[in-house]
Amino acid sequence: MCNKLSLKVKFNTDDYPERKFFGLKKLLFHSMNNDYSLLRERLGYWIFREMGVMGPRSVHAIVKINGEVSGLYALVEEVDGRFTRTNFENGEGNLYKGIMPTDQGNNPYSEDEYRYVL
C-alpha cells in the first residue's frame, strides 16, 4: 500500500486572476507521513508565530477526493513572494527554501526512540 502523498492545489489564476482562496493562489496539503503525532509541523509553525518569527499559517484538514476521505493533512500557507509581501514591511529580502528529502543517515537515534516525541 502506498503512503498518502502531499498535495498541491493551484487555482487557475491565468484565466481567472480573481480566483483565490483567502488571498492564496495555491493550497499545500502536507501528508505528515513521518510524523506519528500529526502535530510537529503545525506546532513548530505556531511556536514561531507566537515568538514573533514569521511562519506560515497552518491548520489540520481532512481531505476528500471525489467524495472519498484521503486522510488528515496539514494545510500550510506557501512561503513565497506573496508571503513576504504580506508579512514584512517592504516585502524585500532573501527567501530561502530547503530541498527535500534530507539525508537522515547521520542520525544516531533509531526512529523508535523518537517516534511519538513532539
Protein Blocks (a to p, Z undefined) as FASTA:
>chain_A
ZZdddddddddfklmmmlcgehiabdcddeklmmmnommmmmmmmmmmmnopacdddddd
dddeehiafbjcdddddddfklmmmmpmnlpacdddddddddfklpcbdfklmmmpZZ
